[in-house]
Amino acid sequence: MDDPIRHIFQLLEKAGLSTDYDVTLSIIHSEKIVIHFVRVISSANWKDQADSFRPSKLGSGKKKIRIWEDQLVRSGPIVLSRLNSMIGLNKKVYARNTEVCKIEVETANRFLKENHLSEPAKAKHLYGLYQSNDLLALATFSRSCPVHREGIEYRSHELVRFCSQQNISVIGGLSKLIQHFVREHSPEDIMTYADREWSSGLGYLNLGFSYNDSTVPTTFWLSPGLDRYYDHQMSTYNKAQLVRKGWKKIENAGNLKLVKLFK
């Protein structure tokens, strides 16, 4: 069986990065990034590998991520594209050379399935960045809802999803999409979540967001066929029986919650 971690090493080598590999805990150290690779499929030691990961501190410029083996097997091109971006291998396009357009739900969902690790989520306002009719990036926003922050009510929207086309980084893309949304809808705040397995929130802090809270890790059940199910979806099943059948209970690292105020 092909060892999927070799694709990670190949990218690091392509970027000219020397590496040091901790075989037991499956940690790749390099000068630009530290990668915790959890061999949840192929190693009996996978729980120790998962537990060795500590998310980056808020706003840290030191890149530290956790990649799960099932994600690399099921969604390899998306995972490797995100890694490409972090180590500087993506093709760069400047947002000033793109145009913001509203997009249809079907277009957004198709793009998200091709380029985002998470499933498409319901959103009200959908915008894409186009260059010569090619959709390079998108951002989706929720409808507004009242939220109280320190005794003040804000008309709040959530930035639900943002992603770029595989192996492309749109420099200034998220900023341009947010600015367009603000001009059209005048939100009093925008909140979003950053995945702590991939992000310290630094990119959002640089866009004027502030730390608000952290969510607890989410529990999933990983099937032998490498499908992930939320814990609540498996509430009627006998968990001990699932484990005997090869299912594995895993947890992500939770999210950072960030908010940008306009009021």
Secondary structure, DSSP 4 states (H G I P E B T S, - for coil): ---THHHHHHHHHHTT--EEEETTTTEEEESSEEEEEE-TTT-TTHHHHHHT--PPPTT--SEEEEEEHHHHHHSHHHHHHHHHHHHT-SEEEEGGGSEEEE--HHHHHHHHHHH-SSPP---SEEEEEEETTEEEEEEEEPPPEEEEETTEEEEEEEEEEEEE-TTEEEETHHHHHHHHHHHHH--SEEEEEEETTT--SHHHHHTT-EEEEEPPPPEEEE-TT--EEEGGGGTTS-HHHHHHTT-EEEE---EEEEEEE--
